Amino acid sequence: MATITNLRLANLRALVVDDMATMRQNIRNQLGQLGIGQVDQAGTPDEAISQIRRNAYDIIVCDYNLNKETNGQQMLEFLRSQNMLSPATMFIMVTAEAAYDFVASAAEFQPDAYMVKPLTGSKLLERIERLLDKQNALRTIVGRLKLKDTAGAVAECDRMLQAAPKFALDILKIKGTALLELSKPEDALAVYKQALSLRDDLVWAKLGIATCHQIAGKLDEAREVAQEVLASNSKYIPAYDLLAKVAESQGNEQEALEALNQSYEVIPSARRSRLVGDVAYRTGDLERAKTAFSKALHHTKGSLTAQPSDMLSLAQVHVDAGEAKEALQVLSTAPKHFAESNAFVATQAAVQAQAHIKLGNAEEAEKAYEIARSLVDTTKADASALALAKAAFSIGRDDEGASILKKAVMADHENNRLVSLARKVLKDTGKDEMAEQIVDHALNEVTAIVAEANALMRKAQFDESLAKLDEALAAMPENTGVLLAAAQLHLLWMSQKGLNLDYVAKVNSYLSKLDLLMPGNERVSKMYRFLRETLSRTAKKE
């Protein structure tokens, strides 16, 4: 006869990840005895990632020590950063090291639970049931968040604080984050203080207070609180990230670089290396950038967690440092499957063109440049476009370089990092004097388009306003500022003239694209709320 526990677990699907076959089989047997219907196995991180791409898992039980290249924490980091795990997936880390407590508390991406070996069926059952209870208690809140109904999620948090006080801290953590997304730092501040009144050692709540200050523009206060957090917990990665954000907001990229470098010292990982490398490159610290991107390649060598951008970034750093041969050598080691991506091949060819010019191989440079130019999508603001512009200037095609760079800036004019890199392209190629003509003009042009559309809307010239933005999106389909403006103005049109299903579909398409371009962005969350409110108002009118 099936027990209540069996019924609860019977429809779950689990994945066991361990490099030791006997351990995998042992955990598999224990999960099976608990009544879990299907249990798959993976012996390597790559095998696990492949299975996760094909199947939806309710539970993943993963060993921390997998192999020399990738441990369980790095695999979790990759899965979470690539959005490969459902919010409902329970990720349980298994370790023989008591010191993992430090890793779990310091990491940016934390498992839902971790367990110290040896495992027993009863321990597994207790932990899984606890996670299921938590999932059930937070179900309505998570449901609201999936619908982008952040305000509704906050209301559900208030309701569940009364109904499920056992999970008060989990609920307060979600509520605080949701309020920050709604640009309500003062309300979020009250939530974090409420959490600390329940437990005064909550590092996430203390950092939440620092984040409230940062969002409210109180940067000195944000830095002070983050530093206080690190004074008592020098290994807490999110605090370093906040310090880096504050420093960048204040124009102090060197301080941001130091904060990120310290975070890498705490938990060395490919993601941490990339963050250090990106800032080091923008600030002109080529040696540190070279070291950082080399480490990123080392962390992911031969693994599915490898990202082509690491190799391309390292090669570009070598070119900028005058090490053209080293750049070509790095690019020659690219795995064959990287060539399946046009973006990779385009950027690779653009960097090769720059390297050949430095080596005096004008003919080879021209060949590589033509390959890159045939593949780069100039409507996108990405590494391929910037590398192509740099190649064009390097081989003396200044007009082409200017055109490519202008389109790249216009494609994402609100991206400060992109604009900074665009200026760096001009500086590195000795074209500083063209910055005003190219970068500043591009920024002003897009800003003027959005301003004109808004002005037309204020004059009740709705159709003309929307036509202006449609024209802009045809040329700049991934410009986040224009997409946000288009969504907003279509919603304003409906608030004045009534429901238009074509416009609803358009707004949804704009927001879906923004979700990909700006994941987790609070402005996008606001627009989703605006959409729901507009639909509600127009429905009532009709």
WONOR-V905789 format. One record per backbone hydrogen bond with DSSP energy under -1.0 kcal/mol. CO is the residue of the C=O (numbers start at 1). NH is the residue of the N-H. If there is no record, write none. Layout:
# WONOR-V905789
{{CO,NH} {CO,NH}}
This chain:
# WONOR-V905789
{{3,7} {4,8} {5,9} {6,10} {9,12} {12,38} {13,58} {13,59} {14,40} {15,61} {16,42} {17,63} {20,24} {21,25} {22,26} {23,27} {24,28} {25,29} {26,30} {27,31} {28,32} {29,33} {30,34} {31,36} {32,35} {38,14} {40,16} {42,18} {44,48} {45,49} {46,50} {47,51} {48,52} {49,53} {50,54} {51,55} {58,90} {59,15} {60,92} {61,17} {62,94} {64,66} {64,72} {70,67} {71,75} {72,76} {73,77} {74,78} {75,79} {76,80} {77,81} {78,82} {79,84} {80,83} {86,89} {90,60} {91,112} {91,113} {92,62} {93,115} {94,64} {95,117} {97,100} {98,101} {99,102} {100,104} {101,105} {102,106} {103,107} {106,237} {113,93} {115,95} {120,124} {121,125} {122,126} {123,127} {124,128} {125,129} {126,130} {127,131} {128,132} {129,133} {130,134} {131,135} {132,136} {133,137} {134,138} {138,142} {139,143} {140,144} {141,145} {142,146} {143,147} {144,149} {145,148} {148,150} {149,153} {150,154} {151,155} {152,156} {153,157} {154,158} {155,159} {156,160} {157,161} {159,163} {160,164} {164,167} {165,168} {167,171} {168,172} {169,173} {170,174} {171,175} {172,176} {173,177} {174,178} {175,179} {176,180} {177,181} {178,182} {179,184} {180,183} {184,188} {185,189} {186,190} {187,191} {188,192} {189,193} {190,194} {191,195} {192,196} {193,197} {195,199} {199,202} {202,206} {203,207} {204,208} {205,209} {206,210} {207,211} {208,212} {209,213} {210,214} {211,215} {212,216} {213,218} {214,217} {217,219} {218,222} {219,223} {220,224} {221,225} {222,226} {223,227} {224,228} {225,229} {226,230} {227,231} {228,232} {229,233} {233,236} {235,237} {236,239} {237,241} {238,242} {239,243} {240,244} {241,245} {242,246} {243,247} {244,248} {245,249} {246,250} {247,252} {248,251} {252,256} {253,257} {254,258} {255,259} {256,260} {257,261} {258,262} {259,263} {260,264} {261,265} {262,266} {263,267} {269,273} {270,274} {271,275} {272,276} {273,277} {274,278} {275,279} {276,280} {277,281} {278,282} {279,283} {280,285} {281,284} {284,286} {285,289} {286,290} {287,291} {288,292} {289,293} {290,294} {291,295} {292,296} {293,297} {294,298} {295,299} {296,300} {300,303} {303,306} {307,310} {308,312} {309,313} {310,314} {311,315} {312,316} {313,317} {314,318} {315,319} {316,320} {317,321} {318,323} {319,322} {323,327} {324,328} {325,329} {326,330} {327,331} {328,332} {330,333} {331,334} {335,338} {336,339} {337,340} {338,341} {341,345} {342,346} {343,347} {344,348} {345,349} {346,350} {347,351} {348,352} {349,353} {350,354} {351,355} {352,356} {353,357} {354,358} {355,359} {356,361} {357,360} {360,362} {361,365} {362,366} {363,367} {364,368} {365,369} {366,370} {367,371} {368,372} {369,373} {370,374} {372,375} {372,376} {377,380} {380,382} {382,386} {383,387} {384,388} {385,389} {386,390} {387,391} {388,392} {389,393} {390,394} {391,395} {392,397} {393,396} {396,398} {397,401} {398,402} {399,403} {400,404} {401,405} {402,406} {403,407} {404,408} {405,409} {406,410} {407,411} {412,415} {414,416} {415,419} {416,420} {417,421} {418,422} {419,423} {420,424} {421,425} {422,426} {423,427} {424,428} {425,429} {426,431} {427,430} {431,434} {432,435} {434,438} {435,439} {435,440} {436,441} {438,442} {439,443} {440,444} {441,445} {442,446} {443,447} {444,448} {445,449} {446,450} {447,451} {448,452} {449,453} {450,454} {451,455} {452,456} {453,457} {454,458} {455,459} {456,461} {457,460} {460,462} {461,465} {462,466} {463,467} {464,468} {465,469} {466,470} {467,471} {468,472} {469,473} {470,474} {471,475} {472,476} {476,479} {479,483} {480,484} {481,485} {482,486} {483,487} {484,488} {485,489} {486,490} {487,491} {488,492} {489,493} {490,494} {491,495} {492,496} {493,497} {494,498} {500,504} {501,505} {502,506} {503,507} {504,508} {505,509} {506,510} {507,511} {508,512} {509,513} {510,514} {511,515} {512,516} {513,517} {514,518} {518,521} {521,525} {522,526} {523,527} {524,528} {525,529} {526,530} {527,531} {528,532} {529,533} {530,534} {531,535} {532,536} {533,537} {534,538} {535,539} {536,540} {537,541} {538,542}}
